[in-house]
Amino acid sequence: MRFLRLVCATACLSLAACGGGGGGGDVVVLGERVPHTAYYALGVIDFDGDGFNDLVATSKFLDPDRAEPHPATVEVFRQLPSRPGTFDVLIKFSLGATFSPYEMVLADLQMDSLPDVLVSGYESGMFVALQDPANPSSLLPPKQFDTLADPLSGWIRFTTGDIDLDGRPDLVLVNDKQVAYQLQDSSNPGQFLGPQLVGEGAGIVATADLNADGLLDIVTLDATGPADTVLYHRQNPNVVGQFITPLRLPVGFSIEDVKLADIDGDSRLDILLCGFDAASQFGPIYGSWTVLRQSQPDRFIRDEPYPANYLDADWFDGMDVADVNGDGRLDVITTEQRGPIQVYLQASSGTFSLSSTIAAPVPTSSLSDGSVQVADLNDDGLPDIAAYTGDILVLFQNDSGDGSFASPVRTSAGN
């Protein structure tokens, strides 16, 4: 299991993403000794409540010739309602100079229909920044708090979900050893109680009511073997917040990302996974993704993995699931650091075929992991793609609505 790649980013100018695609402009890749902004996480959400999706990223400015501290920020690229598909309004919120960001989740902690920002770091706890109710799109000063990090815990990945059924998002966190949750204090939005250990876990984490018992379950990994095993932690139906011995679901390769969705329309959630398959300890690495289909409650059947279909396909870092061509069936979109982006359309038989491989521009930076999200990014009613492959990219769907996309556009990749 690979938790993080070395970040080595370079700087370029911020560019507006114009609807319909097209080139992203000339970008000069600078030497690694040049001060630069490194991005770590990308999210898509209507940040300011104007009905248009925005892009949110975490970043850290690095200067190789100066010792820490280096400032870390949350950056919001707001979509202009007057020019859908254009992201040229940049707002920055400081996370301080000693914080090293990693994972980011956008969630409505205050229950005011505006997303708040949670960011985890490396052995440095977590920041929560609430939106200022009096000034939408402005964040109150971020507050840092401890999680289950310790000197041996490494990177913290996390998600949110309502563990205790009080209607408020709670934290579910994993490091390289264990998975835990922290309940949100019902009387203090954005504040969380101490960690409650769930059990073994590593690398990835996702939450949903997988077995339809009304309680949130947790999916994570046992990454101690040569190939990863999914750990499916189920809540005790008689004791809210207590988890029973996890089911172990072999996968056969190393996992980098997970999504939970009803991929085959049978009203049962399935587990989608992407990562890489190493032929041997020192042999070549191949990107792969697969589906663990829930055939009966808590029973899963694994699809044969779908391999990447391009040269240098070392692994898939990120994936998303959405019906991109409007046929009522969910499709799969994958990416990796440096790209490309691949679109797999689902057929009526339930199988997937590679529809397109979209090359990403030569990156002006690199990052810990690639990521991809599907959302309407130009208000035309069609799902588009936002991806991070060393730059923040937008791929607008063609007007045909058939799941084909224009060339990537650099929305921003620098300071």
N, C-alpha and C positions, 0 to 999 in steps of 0.2 A: 504493500500500500504506500503510495507516495502522497505526502501531506503538503509539500510546498516546493516550488521551484525558486531558485535564486532570482530575485528581481533585478533587472538591469534595464532601466528605461532611459529614453532620450526625449528631448523636448521638441515641440513644434508649435505652430500657431493654431489657435482655436479656429475651426471652420464651421460655417453654418451648413446644416444639412438641408438641401433643397429638395422638395417633393419630386418624385419621379426618378430619382437615382442620378447616375452620372458620375463623373470622376470626382475624386476628393481633393484635387489640387496637388501641386508638387510639394513633396516633403523631403527635406534633407535629413538623413540619419546621421546624428552627431556622434562623436566619440564617447566612449563610456566614461571618460573623465570629466565630461561636461555636466554642470548642475542640471537636474532634470526632475520632472514630476513622474512618480510611479503610481499607477492606479492598481487597486486591489479588489474592488467589488463593484458590480453594476446592478442597478435596480430600475424598473419601469413602473411608474405609478402617477396618478394625478396628484401631484404634491401640493398644489395650491388651491384645489377645489374649483378650478375653472372649467372642468369637463374635458380637458385635453391631457393626455399622458405626457409626463416629463421623464427625464433621465436623471438618476441620482447615482453618484459614485463616491467611493472613498479614495483618498490619495495621500501621498506623503512626498514632500519636496526633499530631494536628496542632493547633497553636494559632496562628491567624493573627496574633495580637498579640505573639507571641514568636518570635525568630529561632531557627533550628536551633541545637543538635540537638533532634530530636523522637524519642522512643523507638519502635522497631519491635519487633514481637513475632510469635511463632507462637501461635495460640490453638486449643485443642482443646476441642470441645464433645462430651463423652462421652455416649453413649446409655446410659440406665439399664436394665440387664437386668431389673429389677423392674417397669419401666414402659416397655416397648418403644415407640419412637416419641417418647420424651421426651428432650430434650437440654438439661439444665439444670445440668450440671457443667462449669464452665469452668476450664481450666488454661492458664496463660500462660507462655511461655518467651521470654526477652529475646533480641533480635538486636542490641542496642546502640542507641545514640542517633544514630549518624551514617549508618546503613544505610537505603537506600530500596528496599524489597522490590518485586519484580515477579512473576516466575514461581516456582512451587513444584512439586516432585516428591516423592512419597513412595515410597521404595524400601528393600528389605531389604539394606542394604550389609554388615551383619555376618553375614548368613546365619543368623540366629537366629529367623526367622519373626516378627519384629517390625519394623514400618516405621520407617525413619529419615527425616529431613527434610532436603531440599536446597532452598535458596532463592537465586535470583539477584537482582541489583539493577541499578541504572543506573550504569554506568561505575564499579562498586565491587566487582567480583569476585563471589564466591559464599560463602554460609555452608553448612556441613554440621553438623547436630546429630544425634548418634547417641543412640539410646535406651540408658538405663542398664540393662544386663542384670540387675542386682541389684534394680532397682526399675522394673518395667514401667510404662509411661505417664509415666516421667520421662526428660527429656533431659539428657545430659551437656552441659557448657558448649559452645556452638557455636564452631566454628573457621572462620575466614575464609581463603580462598585466592584466588589470581588465576586468571582464565580468559583468554579471548581478547579481553577488553575493553581498549579504549584510548580516548583522548579523542574519536575519531571513531566509535566503535562503537555507542554508544547502548545500548538495552535488550537484555539477553541472554535469549533463550528457549532451553529445553533439554529433553531427555528422557534416559532411561537405557536401556541395552541392553548385551548382552554382545558387544562387538566382537571380542575376541580369544579367545573360546571357552574361557575359564578358569572359567566358572560364576559370575562375579561381575558385577554391574551396572557398566558404565562410563558416562561422561558423553558425550552428543552435544549440541553447542551451536551456536547460530547468532546472529549479530548482524545488522546491516544490510548486511554486505558478504560474509561468508564463513561456512562451516560447518566445524567441527572436532570432534575427539573427544579425550577424556582418559581413559586407561586407569586403572582403580582399582589401586592398589598391592596385590598379592595378599598381601603380608605385613603390611599396615597398613590394615585396613578403614576406609573413610571418607576415606582420603587418595588423591590422584590425581596421576598423572604429568603432565608438561607437555603443552600442546595439540599435536595433530597435525593439520595442515591437510588437509581433504578437498577443498575447492574453493569455488566460488561458491555463495552461498546467502543468504537473507534471510527474516525475518518469521516463518516457522513451521518446525517440525521434527518429524518422526515417524520411528520406526524399526521395522522388521520384516523378516523374510526374504520379500521380495515374490516372488522368482522361485524359491523352494523349492530353493536350492542349498546350504542349510545355513549360510549366512553372512548377517549382518545388513546390510540396505540402509538408505539414508537418503533421506527425502523432504523437500525444502525448496523455495524459490522463487527465481526471477529476478523481482524486483519493479521493474526499471528501466524497463519500458515502460508504456503506458497501461493494459494489462491484464496480470495476472500469468501467468507460465509456471511450471509445476511442473518442478523439477529432481529427477530420480530417479537418485541416486548408487548404483551397484552396486559391491559389493566384487569385487576381482579374485579369481576362484576359485583361482588359483595362489599368491596372496600374501595371507595374512590381514592385515587392517588397511590394505590398499592399495585405493584406489578408482579405477575407470576413468572415462573421460569420461562425464558424465551424459546420460541421455536427457532431451530437452526435450518437455514435454507441454503444449500450449497449453490454457488454460482459458477465457479470454474475459471474465473479470471479476476483481476484486480479492479476494484471499483473506485471511481472518482466522483460520481454524482448519482442522485436518485430522484425520481419523481413518482408520486402515487396518483393513479388515475384509472378510471374504468375504461380500459383501452378497447375492450371488445363489446361494450354495450350490454353486458349481462347483469348490470346493477350491483356488481361486486368490484371493489377496488383492486387493482393489480399493482405490481411493483416493477418499475422500469429502471434499469441500471445501465450506466455506461462507464467505460474505463479502458483497460488494455489487457492483452493476453500475451505473456512472454513465452516464446517457444522453449526457452531454457533460461537458466539463471543469467547467462552472459550472452544469450542469443538475441535475435531481433524482437521488437515489440510491435504489436499490432493493435490498433484501435478496434474496439468491439462494443456493442450494446445488445441488450436482451430484455425480455419481459418475463417476469414470474406471474403467470396468470392464475388468479384465484378461482379454481374450478368449483370448489365447495368452500363453505366458511372455514378459514384457517388451513386450507389445503391448496398448494400451489404447484403448477407445472411450468417448467422452464422452457421457453422457446430456444431453438438453436440460435446462437449469437449471430447478429448481423455485423459483418466486418466492414471496416472503413474501405473505401474503394478509390484510393488515390495514393500516389507515391509519398513516401515519408510519413505514412499514417501511423505515428507512434502511439498516440492514445487519444481518447475522447475525454476532455475535461468537463464539458457541460452539455446538458440536453434540456429540451423543453417539449411539451406535448400540447398540441392544439389542432383543431380542424382548419387547416390552412387553405383548403380548396373548396370548402362549403358543401361537401358531400355527406355530411353527418357522421363521418368517421374521424377519429383522432389520428393525427399524423405525428411524426417524430422529427425533431430538428436537433442536430448535434454540432459541436464545434470543439476546437482545441486551441491551445496557445499557438499563435501565428496563423490559425485558420487551416483549411477553409471551413465554410459552413455547408453542411449537407442536409438535404430535405428528403425524408423517406415518407412516401405517401402510402396509406393503408388501402388495400384492395378489399372488395366485398368478401373475399375469403378469409379476411383477418390477417393475411400476410402483408409484409411491407416490401416495397421496392424503392431503390434509390431513384429519386426523380431528378435531382440536380445537385451538382457540386459547385459551389460559388467561391471562387478564390478571393481571399482577403488581400488587401494591399500589403506591400512590404511594411512590416510594423515599424513604427518609430519608437516603440518601447516594447518591453516584455513584462510579464506579470506572473503572479503565483499560479493562477489557473485561468483558462478561458471560461467564458460563460455565455449563455444565450437565453433570451426571453422573447416570447411572441406577444405582440399587442398591436392595436391600431395606433400608428404613430403619425398619421397625417389626416385623420378624421374622414376617411373615405369609406369606412365600414368594412374594410378588408384587413385581415391580420398581417402585420409587418414583423420584421425581425430586428431586435437590438442585440448586438453581440460585442464581446470584448475579446480581441485576439492580439493584444498588444496595443491596439487603439480602440476607442469607442466607435463602433460602426452602426449604421442604420441601413437596412435593406428594405426598400419599399416594394410591396407586392405590385406586380403589373396589373393594369386595369382589367385584364381578362378574368382575374379572380380564380385562376386555375392552380394556384400554389406555386407559380413561377415568380421570380424576384429580379428586380433591377440590380445592377452592380452596387457593391457596398459604397457608402458615403461616409467619410470620416466626419463625425459630428464634432468631436474634440479629442485632442490627444496631447494636451500639454498645459502649460500654465499661462 
